[in-house]
């Protein structure tokens, strides 16, 4: 039930496109994890760890470490949107999946609401041949809508159309304001405390993802996952 939720916001397509046009006057950076996609997947940062628009990593290291990039100051609508989220923010990025490109199925780490952080997607450009799956369920997101997804779960995207699929993506820190927001749209707070049952294939993929992090924490998680296989 908590795999994804539509949040009660609807943003102006014209104003989104106006800010996007400014951002497109700068070069987007290809996504760093080349194993996770085929085709062309690139990004530019409005808020990043060092305040650089080309620093597109989205680490979970605490919102206090993040800084707005100069780009955000020239995007008044994006700035207005992020201010609507009355919580601390980590990374804020535009992600562009080009035509005939795919983000392969994968899982992220600590990107569910139960982890005290959450990621929202706001589509700016999309098309009918974009297919976005979270926990093997297709989620149809249209321009100007706002969606939460639990990206600890398996997810993938295909852009089989002829136009770019560009989303504004905001990583937020959970607080009382967001709890109230999620309660209003039907988030199941009881279910979030129940352990999610991953398939063996998903666990193996999670282990491979964690290996790339090469930290003590990721090694501990790998050991726990291996015990469950």
HELIX and SHEET records of a PDB file:
HELIX    1   1 UNK A   13  UNK A   23  1                                  11    
HELIX    2   2 UNK A   34  UNK A   36  5                                   3    
HELIX    3   3 UNK A   63  UNK A   65  5                                   3    
HELIX    4   4 UNK A   70  UNK A   73  1                                   4    
HELIX    5   5 UNK A   76  UNK A   84  1                                   9    
HELIX    6   6 UNK A  113  UNK A  115  5                                   3    
HELIX    7   7 UNK A  176  UNK A  184  1                                   9    
HELIX    8   8 UNK A  191  UNK A  193  5                                   3    
HELIX    9   9 UNK A  200  UNK A  213  1                                  14    
HELIX   10  10 UNK A  216  UNK A  228  1                                  13    
SHEET    1   A 7 UNK A   4  UNK A   7  0                                        
SHEET    2   A 7 UNK A 146  UNK A 149 -1                                        
SHEET    3   A 7 UNK A 117  UNK A 125 -1                                        
SHEET    4   A 7 UNK A 165  UNK A 173 -1                                        
SHEET    5   A 7 UNK A  89  UNK A  97 -1                                        
SHEET    6   A 7 UNK A  41  UNK A  48 -1                                        
SHEET    7   A 7 UNK A  29  UNK A  30 -1                                        
SHEET    1   B 7 UNK A   4  UNK A   7  0                                        
SHEET    2   B 7 UNK A 146  UNK A 149 -1                                        
SHEET    3   B 7 UNK A 117  UNK A 125 -1                                        
SHEET    4   B 7 UNK A 165  UNK A 173 -1                                        
SHEET    5   B 7 UNK A  89  UNK A  97 -1                                        
SHEET    6   B 7 UNK A  41  UNK A  48 -1                                        
SHEET    7   B 7 UNK A  67  UNK A  68 -1                                        
SHEET    1   C 5 UNK A  37  UNK A  38  0                                        
SHEET    2   C 5 UNK A 101  UNK A 106 -1                                        
SHEET    3   C 5 UNK A 155  UNK A 159 -1                                        
SHEET    4   C 5 UNK A 130  UNK A 134 -1                                        
SHEET    5   C 5 UNK A 137  UNK A 138 -1                                        
END                                                                             
